[in-house]
Amino acid sequence: MGQNDQNQIQNIILDSIADGVFTVDADWIITSFNRAAEQITGIPRTEAVGQKCFDVFQANICQTACALRETMHSGRQRVDQRINILNSQGKEVPLSVSTAVLRDESGEMIGGVETFRDLSAVELLRKEIDQQYTFHDIISKNHTIRQILDILPDVAASDSTVLIEGPTGSGKELFARAIHNLSRRARRKYVAVNCGALPDTLLESELFGFKKGAFTGATKDKPGRFALAEGGTLFLDEIGDISSALQVKLLRVLQEKEYEPLGGTATVKTNVRIIAATNRPLAELLARGAFREDLYYRLNVVRLALPSLAERREDIPLLVDHFIRKCSAQQSKRIEGISEEAIGVLLRCDLPGNVRQLQNVIEHAVVLCRTGRIEVDCLPPELSQDQPVPGPAPSSQSNPLQEAEAAAILQALRQYQGHRAKTAAALRMDKSTLWRKMKRYGISYR
C-alpha cells in the first residue's frame, strides 16, 4: 500500500469521528484536519493544513498555556480542558480539548494530536439554567426561596420597611441589595450598617451623625448613615442587637421620618427606606422583653424568612458550581468542576455557616486543587469528620444529586401536607413528574 493510500485511509477514519481532530508535526505545522474540525471552526481543510496551529485556532491559551505544547514538552496527555477559540466568522466558540503525543516506530516524538468537542450547546444550556435559578446574584431552586423571589419585585416596588430574618450566612444582605436594585431608589445610595459590630454610643453617631463639639475630638460636623443614604436605602443588619435606648430613637425615625444628630438641636428630616435584618427571630426577643413591641411592628411590615442551607440542600450543587467559577477566576486557575465523592461530602456534612461557609470551603478547595477537578482531599479536613445528615435514601447506590432532589421533594410535601398539586407547583414540575420521582425515590407521604 502506497503512502497516498495510507493517507486516504487515515483521512476516511478521521472524518468518521464526530469530534474535531487535527495533528501537527514537531514544528507545529498542521498535517491533518478532519471534517468535524472544519465544521466546528468554519475553516476548510485546505486552508488549515500546512499552517501553524495557533494561526488557525486563535485560542485563548495559544500564546500562554497551550495544552498541545505542554503535552509535547512533558509527554503527559491532557483530557477535557476547556478553552475558547475564534471561528472563521470571528465568533468565540467554547471547546473541550484533549491532547496526546505522536511517536514513530522507534518511540521518537514526531508531533502531536488534539481532539476537540464543541461545547456551545452545553454552554447555552448552562446559561438557561443560570437564568432560571439566578436572580440578582441569588442562586436557588429551593421552593421557599423561589416563593420569596416571586414576590420580591412587588416588595421592591413598595416603599415599605422590610424585615429579613435568617441564620448567619444565609444571604440576608443579598436580598436587601436585590430589593434596593429593583426599587425606584436604585439610582440612589445603598448604605449598610452592622448594628452588632459597634458599641451603642458609636452606633448612634454612625447612624445619625454628630455636630462639631458634641464630644471630645468632634472638630467638625460628620453626617451619619441616614444622611448618606438620603433618597436611597439603609440596611440595618443584626437589628436585634441594638439597645433599648437606641430602639427608641430608631422608632422615632420610622414614625416621624426625622432625627437629631448627636450634639445637635435642629431636627433633620429624612427620606430613607429601611431594610432590617436579624439572625435571631425578633418575635422571640419580643417575648423575652428584649425588644420593643412598637418598634417590632414598625419593622415587621414585610417579613422575609430565609431558610438555612440545611433546609435547601438541593441548592448546594448550584452554589458549588457558581463558587467554583467565581473562585477559579479570582485565583486565575482553571477548575472545571467537582467530583461526585466531593459533592457528596458537601451534601452530607453540617454547614452551620450556611452559604458563606460553603463559599469559604470552595475557595479553600480551589486554592489546594492541583488538577482541573476538586476532589475530597481538596476540601477542609474537618468536613469529613462531620456526622452525616439524616435524610431519605433514594436507592441502594447512593447518588448525592438524587439525595438532594429527594430531600427537596420530601420537604415540599411536608410543607403542603402532602398536597401533590401544590407540591409540584412549588417544585416547578408536572404532577406526573412528581409522582414518578416519588416512586423512584421510594417517598410516601400521607
Order of alpha helices (4+ residues) and beta strands (2+ residues): alpha-beta-beta-alpha-alpha-alpha-alpha-beta-beta-beta-alpha-beta-beta-alpha-beta-alpha-beta-alpha-alpha-beta-alpha-beta-beta-beta-alpha-alpha-beta-alpha-beta-alpha-alpha-beta-alpha-alpha-alpha
